[in-house]
Structure formats: structure tokens, C-alpha cells
Amino acid sequence: MLITFVFYLNTGGLSRQRSEELITQYTDMFKCYTNITTWVVARDGETKVECVYDGTLRSNNEQLGILLKEINNRIDIIANCTNFEDFKAYIRNWRLSELTK
């Protein structure tokens, strides 16, 4: 079961360095969990956490479950790209895998 949380962090009034440290702190808290996906969004406003997917399918549609897993896998891989070259290689490999299915 995969659970997805979005963290909206209030970075208003913080320096860029402090904002990045705060984002890293929240991201690192959940790295050890393989069943939790986290998205961190910096914004000027209140800090809050929302569960956007609680791990249950509201339908028996198997395709929906497969789609959600694929989306989460893509987001995880893209989030871990450290530069634009990695990103382009990932997109190329993704498109090739879709063509060969």
C-alpha cells in the first residue's frame, strides 16, 4: 500500500538557503519508508500536510492501481534527477519502454 503526502511549507521570509534546509529536513524524515511518497511544496503562507492518496482504491479497477503506481514511480525517479541530462535520459528511457510494450 502506497501513501502520498504533500507538505506545504511556509518559506515566506526565509532565505533561500534556510528554505532549502527546511525542505531537505522534511524530505529526509520520510526517506526510510518505502510505502510513503512525499511531495514538498514551498510557498508563502501556512505550513500544512495533506494526505492526497491514502493507499486504498475506491474502485476495483486494477488498471487504476497500476496507473497510480506508475505515476508515483515516475515522480520518484524525476525527483531524484540531479541535473537536466539525467532528466532527459530518464524521459528517453521512459518513452522507449512505452514503445516496446
C-alpha positions in Angstrom: 0.0 0.0 0.0 1.4 3.3 -1.1 0.5 6.5 0.8 1.2 10.0 -0.6 1.6 13.2 1.4 2.0 16.8 0.3 3.9 19.1 2.6 3.1 22.8 2.0 6.0 24.6 3.8 5.8 28.3 4.7 9.1 29.6 3.4 7.9 33.3 3.4 10.6 35.5 4.9 13.3 32.8 4.9 16.5 32.9 3.0 16.9 30.5 0.0 19.4 28.5 2.0 17.2 28.2 5.0 14.2 27.3 2.7 16.3 24.5 1.1 17.4 23.2 4.5 13.7 23.1 5.7 12.7 21.2 2.5 15.5 18.8 2.9 14.6 18.2 6.6 11.0 17.3 5.7 12.1 15.1 2.7 14.6 13.2 4.8 12.1 12.4 7.5 10.3 10.0 5.2 13.2 8.5 3.2 13.3 5.4 5.3 9.6 4.5 4.4 9.3 2.6 1.1 5.5 2.9 1.1 5.3 6.6 1.6 5.7 9.2 -1.2 6.2 12.8 -0.2 5.9 16.0 -2.2 7.3 19.1 -0.7 6.0 22.5 -1.9 7.5 25.7 -0.8 5.1 28.6 -0.5 4.3 31.9 1.3 1.5 31.0 3.7 0.7 28.5 6.3 2.6 25.2 6.7 0.3 22.2 6.4 0.3 18.5 5.4 -2.3 16.8 3.3 -2.7 13.1 2.5 -3.5 13.0 -1.2 -3.7 9.3 -1.5 -4.4 7.1 1.5 -3.4 3.8 -0.1 -6.9 2.5 -0.8 -8.5 2.2 -4.2 -12.1 3.4 -4.2 -12.8 1.1 -7.1 -11.9 -2.5 -8.1 -10.4 -1.3 -11.3 -7.0 -2.9 -11.5 -5.8 -0.5 -14.2 -6.3 2.4 -11.8 -4.0 0.8 -9.3 -1.4 0.2 -12.0 -1.6 3.7 -13.2 -1.2 5.2 -9.7 1.9 3.0 -9.1 3.4 4.2 -12.4 2.7 7.8 -11.6 4.4 7.5 -8.2 7.3 5.7 -9.7 7.8 8.4 -12.3 7.6 11.2 -9.7 10.1 9.5 -7.5 12.6 9.0 -10.4 12.2 12.5 -11.7 12.6 14.0 -8.2 15.9 12.1 -7.8 17.3 13.5 -11.1 20.3 15.7 -10.2 20.6 17.5 -13.5 19.0 18.1 -16.8 21.0 15.4 -18.5 19.7 12.8 -16.1 16.2 14.1 -16.7 16.5 13.8 -20.5 17.9 10.3 -20.2 15.0 9.3 -18.0 12.4 10.7 -20.4 14.1 8.9 -23.3 14.1 5.6 -21.5 10.5 6.1 -20.4 9.4 6.7 -24.0 11.4 3.7 -25.3 9.8 1.5 -22.7 6.3 2.6 -23.7 7.1 1.9 -27.4 8.3 -1.6 -26.6 5.3 -2.7 -24.5 
